[in-house]
Amino acid sequence: MYTREQLLKYPYFGEVLRTTSISGVIDSLTGLLTRRHIMGLIQHLIRSKVPFTLALLDLDNFKFINDTYGHRTGDGVLAGVAGDLQRYLEDYGIAGRFGGDEFLIVNFRDLDYDAVKAFFIGLYSNFNVLRKNIELDDCEPFITGTIGCAAFPRDAGDYATLFGLVDKTLYRGKTKGRNCYIIYVEEKHKDITIKTLASRGMHAILRDLACRFDSRTALIDKLKAMRDVLDDDMRISDLYYVGRDGHFRNISRGESFGTVRDLHLLTGDDLFTTNEVWHIRPICPSLYELCQRHAFETVLILPIGVRDETFGYLICAEPKNLRIWQSDECAIMFFIARMLAAHMQATGERL
């Protein structure tokens, strides 16, 4: 587990730890940085123009481990990998938990291709982090992982582009059979088309959404049925809806989180996304205040309408999650919004 003294080596945490306890910065299961703070550190490094290599580690077949041995074993695997990763990085890098079985690695020492390659060779060999058994109380599962990697500022000069390259190389590693690392090389990888929804093709997801939509009668039931698909394929925490009354409601329970106005100033007739909600404040202060109250850090908003008439807005708002929405995901949400708009125009039904 990272200590306060270890974190204070980084200027970003000098500011954070003045207002936040160490427990609010560290993931309780793994002892690594929380997603919010590893990504906050990355953004700070980019603003400060500090060179680093960024890698995303995705454990292979982690769902199989959970399903076979149980979630307690899964938690043990995550904690074991995290501890090994922290030790392997020593004092020249830092790691955080990005998602369920994904870890972000920031490496300040190894910046050129050969040095990064040597770093990963060591990570995968000699029982350091991966390709090894994790010894737990009742079993010793063998752990492998897939890694995508890119460097700032050599490969990308901004936050979104850097993460796009890391995603692209991680996907390339998965298509090669997993249990490998891919270091971004422009000549090799610039033309690769990333498919962020790799578990299922776009056609299968849209077909499933359309079938769920058609199989329900009431509008709220249609939305709840589609939310289940989105949870499986996009890992969204909930869907939200804002109608003409301005109430910001979650679909799962129908609760109103408050009233927001002027969403049209953010979207026009197109979608709006951000993972820096302070951008919202001068345009739509009521939405900004709601995001602050509920710790929403990533927002996607789509108008639901036909031609010049807008019936409401469909919203994904992720708490404590600096998610970057990918084009496939935006296309899926647009498809849902258009189905809702057609239904509302034809029936006059509103939420």
QUIPEFEN-V175448 format. One record per residue. N is the residue number from 1. SS is DSSP state (alpha for helix, beta for strand, coil for the rest). PHI is phi in radians with two decimals (* if undefined). PSI is psi in radians with two decimals (999 if undefined). Layout:
N:SS:PHI:PSI
N:SS:PHI:PSI
//
This chain:
1:coil:*:2.35
2:coil:-1.19:2.45
3:coil:-1.74:2.90
4:alpha:-1.03:-0.73
5:alpha:-1.11:-0.70
6:alpha:-1.12:-0.70
7:alpha:-1.29:-0.54
8:coil:-1.22:-0.09
9:coil:-1.18:-0.35
10:coil:-1.81:2.19
11:alpha:-0.93:-0.58
12:alpha:-0.97:-0.73
13:alpha:-1.41:-0.32
14:alpha:-1.05:-0.66
15:alpha:-1.36:-0.80
16:alpha:-1.06:-0.77
17:alpha:-1.34:-0.06
18:alpha:-1.31:-0.44
19:alpha:-2.10:-0.16
20:coil:-2.22:2.38
21:coil:-1.26:2.79
22:alpha:-1.04:-0.56
23:alpha:-1.18:-0.41
24:alpha:-1.44:-0.15
25:coil:-1.82:-0.45
26:beta:-1.79:2.34
27:coil:-1.17:2.21
28:coil:-1.16:-0.52
29:coil:-1.41:-0.82
30:coil:-1.69:-0.35
31:coil:1.38:0.03
32:coil:-1.59:3.12
33:beta:-1.13:2.58
34:coil:-1.18:2.84
35:alpha:-0.99:-0.79
36:alpha:-1.00:-0.73
37:alpha:-1.53:-0.46
38:alpha:-1.20:-0.65
39:alpha:-1.32:-0.57
40:alpha:-1.11:-0.71
41:alpha:-1.07:-0.79
42:alpha:-1.06:-0.78
43:alpha:-1.09:-0.69
44:alpha:-1.13:-0.73
45:alpha:-1.08:-0.71
46:alpha:-1.16:-0.78
47:alpha:-1.08:-0.58
48:coil:-1.53:-0.02
49:coil:1.04:0.71
50:coil:-1.60:2.11
51:coil:-1.18:2.49
52:beta:-2.85:2.83
53:beta:-1.84:2.35
54:beta:-2.00:2.26
55:beta:-2.26:2.53
56:beta:-2.04:2.07
57:beta:-1.77:2.17
58:beta:-2.05:2.03
59:beta:-1.15:2.40
60:coil:-1.40:2.35
61:coil:0.94:0.67
62:alpha:-1.17:-0.57
63:alpha:-1.06:-0.65
64:alpha:-1.08:-0.70
65:alpha:-1.11:-0.81
66:alpha:-1.07:-0.79
67:alpha:-1.21:-0.57
68:alpha:-1.47:-0.80
69:alpha:-1.85:-0.30
70:coil:1.81:2.82
71:alpha:-1.21:-0.46
72:alpha:-1.11:-0.72
73:alpha:-1.16:-0.72
74:alpha:-1.01:-0.74
75:alpha:-1.11:-0.66
76:alpha:-1.12:-0.66
77:alpha:-1.11:-0.82
78:alpha:-1.05:-0.77
79:alpha:-1.15:-0.67
80:alpha:-1.17:-0.80
81:alpha:-1.09:-0.74
82:alpha:-1.08:-0.76
83:alpha:-1.11:-0.75
84:alpha:-1.11:-0.68
85:alpha:-1.16:-0.74
86:alpha:-1.10:-0.73
87:alpha:-1.16:-0.69
88:alpha:-1.17:-0.62
89:alpha:-1.27:-0.40
90:coil:0.88:-2.23
91:coil:-1.89:0.29
92:coil:-1.98:0.21
93:beta:-2.87:3.06
94:beta:-2.60:2.64
95:beta:-2.30:2.74
96:beta:-2.50:2.81
97:beta:-1.53:2.06
98:coil:-1.53:-0.65
99:coil:-2.70:-2.74
100:coil:-0.97:-1.00
101:coil:-2.18:0.52
102:beta:-2.10:2.46
103:beta:-2.25:2.41
104:beta:-1.71:2.38
105:beta:-2.14:2.15
106:beta:-1.89:2.11
107:beta:-2.07:2.00
108:coil:-1.55:-0.36
109:coil:-1.48:-0.79
110:coil:-1.75:1.88
111:coil:-2.03:-0.61
112:coil:-1.53:2.90
113:alpha:-1.01:-0.84
114:alpha:-1.12:-0.69
115:alpha:-1.19:-0.72
116:alpha:-1.13:-0.71
117:alpha:-1.05:-0.77
118:alpha:-1.11:-0.66
119:alpha:-1.04:-0.79
120:alpha:-1.28:-0.62
121:alpha:-1.01:-0.77
122:alpha:-1.15:-0.66
123:alpha:-1.12:-0.61
124:alpha:-1.56:-0.11
125:coil:-2.16:2.99
126:coil:1.00:0.47
127:coil:1.00:0.59
128:coil:-1.32:-1.06
129:coil:-2.27:-0.89
130:coil:-2.04:3.01
131:coil:0.97:0.88
132:beta:-2.66:2.83
133:beta:-1.49:2.39
134:coil:-1.66:2.06
135:coil:-1.44:1.99
136:coil:-2.07:3.14
137:coil:-1.09:-0.72
138:coil:-2.08:0.05
139:coil:-2.90:2.96
140:coil:-2.36:1.27
141:coil:-1.12:2.49
142:beta:-1.50:2.25
143:beta:-2.00:2.23
144:coil:-2.22:2.97
145:beta:-2.73:2.84
146:beta:-2.05:2.40
147:beta:-2.24:2.37
148:beta:-2.01:2.54
149:beta:-2.58:2.50
150:beta:-2.64:2.88
151:beta:-2.12:2.54
152:beta:-1.90:2.33
153:coil:-1.68:0.14
154:coil:-1.02:-0.80
155:coil:-1.69:-0.51
156:coil:-2.66:2.50
157:coil:-1.83:0.06
158:coil:-2.53:2.90
159:alpha:-1.06:-0.91
160:alpha:-1.14:-0.74
161:alpha:-1.14:-0.71
162:alpha:-1.04:-0.83
163:alpha:-1.15:-0.59
164:alpha:-1.07:-0.71
165:alpha:-1.22:-0.67
166:alpha:-1.12:-0.76
167:alpha:-1.03:-0.76
168:alpha:-1.09:-0.78
169:alpha:-1.24:-0.61
170:alpha:-1.09:-0.78
171:alpha:-1.07:-0.69
172:alpha:-1.05:-0.72
173:alpha:-1.11:-0.66
174:alpha:-1.17:-0.67
175:alpha:-1.24:-0.36
176:coil:-1.48:0.01
177:coil:1.94:0.08
178:coil:1.21:-3.02
179:coil:0.95:0.78
180:coil:-2.74:2.98
181:beta:-2.13:2.55
182:beta:-2.20:2.13
183:beta:-1.72:2.24
184:coil:-1.09:2.22
185:coil:-2.28:2.08
186:alpha:-0.95:-0.78
187:alpha:-1.08:-0.56
188:alpha:-1.51:-0.63
189:alpha:-2.03:-0.13
190:coil:-1.13:-0.46
191:coil:-1.74:0.10
192:coil:-1.24:2.33
193:coil:-1.61:2.03
194:coil:-1.33:2.44
195:coil:-2.08:1.63
196:coil:-1.17:-0.39
197:coil:-1.76:1.08
198:coil:-1.26:-0.40
199:coil:-1.18:-0.54
200:coil:-2.49:2.61
201:coil:-1.27:2.78
202:alpha:-1.01:-0.72
203:alpha:-1.04:-0.75
204:alpha:-1.13:-0.69
205:alpha:-1.19:-0.81
206:alpha:-1.13:-0.66
207:alpha:-1.10:-0.75
208:alpha:-1.12:-0.74
209:alpha:-1.08:-0.77
210:alpha:-1.12:-0.69
211:alpha:-1.15:-0.74
212:alpha:-1.09:-0.73
213:alpha:-1.07:-0.82
214:alpha:-1.26:-0.40
215:alpha:-1.46:-0.14
216:coil:-1.96:2.71
217:coil:-1.72:-0.94
218:coil:-1.32:2.56
219:alpha:-1.06:-0.75
220:alpha:-1.13:-0.63
221:alpha:-1.21:-0.62
222:alpha:-1.07:-0.79
223:alpha:-1.14:-0.73
224:alpha:-1.11:-0.71
225:alpha:-1.14:-0.71
226:alpha:-1.25:-0.56
227:alpha:-1.03:-0.65
228:alpha:-1.07:-0.69
229:alpha:-1.14:-0.76
230:alpha:-1.13:-0.61
231:alpha:-1.11:-0.72
232:alpha:-1.21:-0.75
233:alpha:-1.67:-0.48
234:alpha:-2.08:-0.10
235:coil:0.98:0.77
236:coil:-1.48:2.61
237:coil:-1.42:-0.56
238:coil:-2.95:2.91
239:coil:-1.90:2.60
240:beta:-2.27:2.73
241:beta:-2.42:2.38
242:beta:-2.12:2.06
243:coil:-1.67:-2.92
244:coil:-1.19:-0.31
245:coil:-1.41:-0.12
246:coil:1.47:-0.05
247:beta:-1.28:2.29
248:beta:-1.65:1.78
249:beta:-1.98:2.50
250:beta:-1.49:2.56
251:coil:-1.32:-0.62
252:coil:-1.10:-0.68
253:coil:-2.19:-0.12
254:coil:1.30:0.28
255:coil:-1.33:2.51
256:beta:-1.63:2.20
257:beta:-1.60:-0.08
258:beta:2.44:-3.07
259:beta:-1.98:2.33
260:coil:-2.19:2.59
261:coil:-2.25:2.90
262:coil:1.15:0.49
263:coil:-1.08:-0.48
264:alpha:-1.10:-0.41
265:alpha:-1.25:-0.40
266:alpha:-1.50:-0.67
267:alpha:-1.78:-0.56
268:coil:1.05:-2.19
269:coil:-1.91:0.35
270:coil:-2.30:3.06
271:coil:-1.38:2.81
272:beta:-2.32:2.33
273:beta:-2.36:2.60
274:beta:-2.81:2.61
275:coil:-2.10:0.36
276:coil:-2.27:1.51
277:coil:-1.17:-0.24
278:alpha:-1.11:-0.37
279:alpha:-1.08:-0.46
280:alpha:-1.32:-0.52
281:alpha:-0.92:-0.86
282:coil:-1.26:-0.34
283:coil:-1.66:-0.74
284:coil:-2.44:1.32
285:alpha:-1.07:-0.52
286:alpha:-1.16:-0.66
287:alpha:-1.22:-0.69
288:alpha:-1.03:-0.80
289:alpha:-1.11:-0.67
290:alpha:-1.12:-0.75
291:alpha:-1.07:-0.71
292:alpha:-1.11:-0.74
293:alpha:-1.11:-0.63
294:coil:-1.88:0.23
295:coil:1.03:0.53
296:beta:-1.30:2.14
297:beta:-1.98:-0.34
298:beta:-2.21:2.23
299:beta:-2.31:2.35
300:beta:-2.24:2.21
301:beta:-2.22:2.28
302:beta:-2.21:2.27
303:beta:-1.23:2.47
304:beta:-1.85:1.86
305:beta:-2.90:2.97
306:beta:-2.26:2.21
307:coil:0.95:-2.09
308:coil:-1.66:0.09
309:beta:-1.87:2.21
310:beta:-1.95:2.18
311:beta:-1.59:-0.43
312:beta:2.99:-2.87
313:beta:-2.40:2.40
314:beta:-1.76:2.30
315:beta:-2.34:2.37
316:beta:-1.89:2.18
317:beta:-2.34:1.96
318:beta:-1.76:2.14
319:beta:-1.35:2.39
320:coil:0.86:0.86
321:coil:-2.65:1.96
322:coil:-1.61:0.89
323:coil:-1.13:2.50
324:coil:-1.85:1.98
325:coil:-1.23:2.27
326:coil:-1.61:2.84
327:alpha:-1.10:-0.65
328:alpha:-1.09:-0.71
329:alpha:-1.18:-0.71
330:alpha:-1.11:-0.67
331:alpha:-1.12:-0.70
332:alpha:-1.11:-0.78
333:alpha:-1.15:-0.63
334:alpha:-1.10:-0.72
335:alpha:-1.05:-0.76
336:alpha:-1.12:-0.79
337:alpha:-1.06:-0.67
338:alpha:-1.23:-0.65
339:alpha:-1.10:-0.74
340:alpha:-1.10:-0.75
341:alpha:-1.11:-0.74
342:alpha:-1.10:-0.72
343:alpha:-1.15:-0.76
344:alpha:-1.18:-0.63
345:alpha:-1.18:-0.71
346:alpha:-1.31:-0.61
347:alpha:-1.84:-0.36
348:coil:1.35:0.05
349:coil:-1.27:2.45
350:coil:-2.33:2.76
351:coil:-1.42:999
//
